[in-house]
Amino acid sequence: MIYLEVPFKEKDLAKSLGARWDNLSRKWYVPTTLADNLAPFERWLSSETPAHIPAQTPQPSAETLNEEEKGISLSALLRGVQSALRRQFPGAIWVIAEVSNLNLNRGHLYLELSETNDNGQLLAQCRAMIWQSQAGRLLERFKAETGSDLAVGQKVLLLAEPSFHEQYGFSLVIQDIDPAFTLGELEANLNAIRKQLVSEQLYTLNKRWSLPADFFRIAVIAPPAAAGLGDFRADADALQKAGLCEFTYFYSAFQGDQVESEMLAALDAIASLHDAHPFDALVIIRGGGAKLDLNQLNLYSVAARICNAPLPVLTGIGHERDNTILDEVANRRFDTPSKVVAEIRHRIFQQAQTAKQHWRQIEQAGQMHLHQWRHRLEQLDRKIHQNSRASLVLWKDQLEPLKYQLQRQGQQKLQATERRLQYLQQNIEHQVAGKIARSKYDIEQQQQKLALDVQRALKHKREHIIQWIAFILSSGPKTQLNRGFAIVKNPAGVPIKTAVQAKQAGRVQLQFVDGTLEARIDPDTPIIKPE
């Protein structure tokens, strides 16, 4: 390769003339295909510029083979392939491919690139790598310009140098990535979906719905742990707690392979609930995202379902400059989830203000009617009062004779009743006096009988007590001694009741009616048991 000394400000000119960039040596060089004519590159040639032409292993031809040789070795064949590849592609070239796999290992980024046709059939596939010295810079620039990391499924334009090794096979060494190409592919995909929806007359279908003047029940689709969902719920929960609006949440992935299936499942669930208990609107929200991340929402199937949704759809996907197809086909698009709930809150408050104004108008009209009817009632009250006084005088004149007649008849009735009451009182007093006299006589008889019974009982008890006293007195020790009994006591004078106690005492006292004797008991004397 013939290297060039190209100033930075002239790199575009050198590139347009066919010069290529060698990322390893960090220099521009002239491809082998242009080495025969260096006139366009003379201004950048230098006598000190090293020119290195890599050694090439010639491929064996049929004429060089001996008769005994049946072929060449595999390594020789592969070295021939390597040489032919270097001659055909002496430097890096721009390649369009889709990233099908990524693997970061010890700072090196290993990729699998592929190409498919419109039917999804695989046309080509190969390995590629970005060495550690280049990986950090290229990936950071790609993320800075696209807003997203290099990821599987993205279509990219790569400056890659073909490489072939006898043991590891074919691969591409990536030297640069064009972020503008990837963004352009995303826009092309968005345009294709947009044209299909327009051709099927679905693109503006959801905009036929008018937003309600007030919201009472809203369905929400959001990622489970999105920051934008927290901002949305800060106001939504306050509205729901106040009983102004009910929010029902459905969760779906907004990035990754599950976006389409989970989003369609959420829309199916909302449609089923809407048939039974209609929602006023459907809100689709998430936090801010990179442009490449937002591209995962550009799905025809989801956009078509939103177009055909039986209620207005509001989006707040969290980005101000970039649109998704969901934003375009929705009834209303908002930059952030907070702005969606702010619009809902504004409409609810506006409707409340309108209702409050209507209430004030009704109240004022009611007070006016109340004042009119109060004035009318006062007039009727005065008229009724005047008529009632005239009627009162008339009826008073008519009732005066009746009053006199009623008083006279009442006095007669009262006198007759008083005479009847006196007769009844005398009769009751006579009957009561007779009954009291008989009861008094019966009580006196009972008292006399009771006194006699008490006296007899007292006399009987007294005689019984005297008998018991005599019996007790006749049962004393002295009486028993007179009968011939004796009392046995120990030397301390305590009565002894058993023969065992007497034998243990040794000496005993025998008390008789006429005196006391002392006796000694032989310990060997046997105790004779009573028969």
Secondary structure, DSSP 4 states (H G I P E B T S, - for coil): -EEE---GGGHHHHHHTT-EEETTTTEEEE-GGGTT--GGGGGG--TTS-B------PPP-GGG--SS-----HHHHHHHHHHHHHHH--S-EEEEEEEEEEEEETTEEEEEEEEE-TT--EEEEEEEEE-HHHHHHHHHHHHHHHSS---TT-EEEEEEEEEEETTTEEEEEEEEEEHHHHHHHHHHHHHHHHHHHHHTT-TTGGGGSPPPSS-SEEEEEE-TT-HHHHHHHHHHHHHHHTTS-EEEEEE--SSSTTHHHHHHHHHHHHHHHHHHS--SEEEEE-----HHHHGGG--HHHHHHHHT-SS-EEEE-S-SS---HHHHHSSEEESSHHHHHHHHHHHHHHHHHHHHHHHHHHHHHHHHHHHHHHHHHHHHHHHHHHHHHHHHHHHHHHHHHHHHHHHHHHHHHHHHHHHHHHHHHHHHHHHHHHHHHHHHHHHHHHHHHHHHHHHHHHHHHHHHHHHHHHHHHHTSHHHHHHTT--EEE-TTS-B--SHHHHHHHSEEEEEETTEEEEEE--TTPPPPPP-
